[in-house]
């Protein structure tokens, strides 16, 4: 979120040709980008976990149990990180129920002209004329 906020601030400063502000925002953005690699998101942790599990299964298939043990420890550590991340994650936004509205529709009843339309070989039917005749 902060990275996106600083990107927007940077772009605003550039658009306004406030280059000192843009320089400050770029420095902050660079620092945040560095921190991002040290603090992966929950999605990135899940990707890492999936990759490590695959590597562990491959090591087991190759009977490389020493490597499988190391990978298993990494898998367990990632699972703990994900669990901690989920504990501290903000709850998903609550969705408001949609308001219920009654919808009414007008119904036009056309009686005799429809029978005439079915007898017509072209199967064309002019509703406006049929309604006018019904009145």
C-alpha positions in Angstrom: 0.0 0.0 0.0 2.7 2.4 1.0 4.7 1.7 -2.2 1.6 2.5 -4.3 1.0 5.7 -2.3 4.6 6.9 -2.8 4.3 6.0 -6.5 1.2 8.2 -6.8 3.0 11.0 -4.8 6.0 10.8 -7.1 3.8 11.0 -10.2 1.9 14.0 -8.8 5.2 15.8 -8.0 6.5 15.1 -11.5 3.2 16.3 -13.1 3.4 19.5 -11.1 7.2 19.8 -12.0 8.1 19.8 -8.3 11.4 17.9 -8.7 12.6 18.3 -5.2 9.5 16.7 -3.9 9.8 14.0 -6.6 13.4 13.3 -5.5 12.3 12.9 -1.9 9.4 10.6 -2.9 11.8 8.5 -5.1 14.2 8.1 -2.2 11.4 6.9 0.1 10.1 4.6 -2.7 13.6 3.1 -3.1 13.8 2.4 0.7 10.4 0.8 0.7 11.3 -1.4 -2.3 14.4 -2.6 -0.4 12.3 -3.4 2.6 9.8 -5.3 0.5 12.3 -8.0 -0.4 12.9 -8.5 3.3 9.2 -8.6 4.2 7.4 -10.8 1.7 3.6 -10.6 1.4 1.4 -13.5 2.4 1.0 -14.4 -1.3 4.8 -14.4 -1.8 5.2 -16.7 1.3 2.6 -19.1 -0.1 4.5 -19.1 -3.4 7.8 -19.8 -1.6 6.1 -22.6 0.4 4.8 -24.3 -2.7 8.2 -24.1 -4.3 10.0 -25.6 -1.3 7.5 -28.4 -1.0 8.0 -29.3 -4.6 11.8 -29.2 -4.1 11.4 -31.4 -1.0 9.3 -33.9 -2.9 11.9 -34.0 -5.7 14.6 -34.6 -3.1 12.6 -37.5 -1.6 12.1 -39.0 -5.0 15.9 -38.9 -5.6 16.4 -40.3 -2.2 18.4 -37.3 -1.2 17.2 -37.4 2.4 19.7 -35.0 3.8 18.5 -32.2 1.4 14.9 -33.3 2.0 15.4 -32.7 5.8 16.8 -29.2 5.2 13.9 -28.4 2.8 11.4 -29.8 5.4 12.8 -27.4 8.0 12.3 -24.5 5.5 8.8 -25.7 4.8 7.9 -25.8 8.5 9.4 -22.3 9.0 7.4 -20.9 6.1 4.2 -22.5 7.4 4.8 -20.8 10.7 5.4 -17.4 9.0 2.2 -17.8 7.0 0.3 -18.7 10.2 1.7 -15.6 12.0 0.9 -13.5 8.9 -2.7 -14.7 8.9 -3.1 -14.0 12.7 -2.0 -10.4 12.2 -3.7 -9.7 8.9 -6.6 -7.3 8.9 -10.0 -8.9 8.5 -11.4 -8.8 5.0 -13.6 -5.8 4.4 -17.2 -6.3 5.4 -19.6 -6.2 2.4 -22.8 -4.3 2.9 -25.9 -6.2 1.8 -27.5 -4.8 -1.2 -30.7 -2.9 -0.5 -33.9 -4.7 -1.5 -36.1 -2.8 -3.8 -39.5 -3.8 -5.2 -39.5 -3.8 -8.9 -42.8 -3.5 -10.7 -43.3 -3.9 -14.4 -46.1 -2.7 -16.6 -47.9 -5.4 -18.5 -49.6 -4.8 -21.8 -52.3 -7.3 -22.7 -53.0 -7.7 -26.4 -55.9 -9.9 -27.3 -57.2 -10.3 -30.8 -54.4 -8.8 -33.0 -52.0 -11.6 -32.0 -54.1 -14.2 -33.7 -54.1 -12.2 -36.9 -50.3 -11.9 -36.7 -49.9 -15.7 -36.6 -52.1 -16.1 -39.7 -49.9 -13.6 -41.6 -47.3 -15.5 -43.7 -44.5 -12.9 -43.1 -44.7 -13.4 -39.4 -44.2 -9.7 -38.9 -46.0 -8.1 -36.1 -46.3 -4.4 -35.2 -46.9 -4.2 -31.5 -47.8 -0.5 -31.6 -50.6 -1.1 -34.1 -51.8 -4.1 -32.1 -52.0 -2.1 -28.9 -53.8 0.8 -30.8 -56.3 -1.7 -32.1 -56.9 -3.3 -28.7 -57.8 0.1 -27.3 
